[in-house]
Amino acid sequence: MQFCAAPGCGVLVPRGKCPTHTPHQRLSRPAYAKVHAWHNLQRWHRLRADVLRAEPFCRSCRAQGRKCLTVDVDHIQKHEGNPDLFWNRANLQGLCRSCHSRKTGQGG
């Protein structure tokens, strides 16, 4: 056993990453492609623009007294292909690139 390969994660796994840090683990490749395509829909572009207008400054940075511009729209709760979570405006937040990368485990 070894620690999850995601930075800072203390979960023990046989190899690689734990389920929390394995992107799209529950979706098959065809299902993931369908969900990923949602980002190309006009509906997503309108919803994303709404979040950027409503939250011009990163929600996470604001909570810490800093003011950084929002550039990414983040799903607060992972949607994992669930359209109700993906399209729910209450499940979206504006984040700066650094906060979004940190939250999604992409470094940053």
ZISULVEN-V704722 format. One record per residue. OMEGA is omega as a letter, one per 40 degrees, with the letter a starting at -180 (999 if undefined). NEAR is the number of other ideal C-beta (glycine too) atoms within 12 Angstrom. Layout:
omega: <OMEGA:OMEGA>
near: <NEAR:NEAR>
This chain:
omega: <i:i:i:a:i:a:i:a:a:a:i:a:i:i:i:a:i:a:i:a:i:a:i:a:a:a:i:a:i:i:i:a:i:i:i:a:i:i:i:a:i:i:i:a:i:a:i:i:i:i:a:i:a:a:a:i:a:a:a:i:i:a:i:i:i:a:i:a:i:i:a:i:a:i:a:i:i:a:i:i:i:a:i:i:a:a:a:a:i:i:a:i:i:i:i:a:a:i:i:i:i:a:a:i:a:a:i:999>
near: <11:15:18:22:20:24:16:14:19:15:19:14:19:12:12:19:22:23:17:21:24:21:21:22:18:16:20:13:11:12:18:19:15:18:28:19:15:24:21:13:17:11:17:24:15:15:25:29:19:20:30:25:15:18:29:20:25:32:29:27:25:20:15:14:10:15:15:24:21:31:23:30:32:30:33:22:16:24:25:23:25:18:18:14:19:29:23:17:24:15:21:29:30:33:33:30:23:22:30:29:19:21:26:23:21:17:13:16>
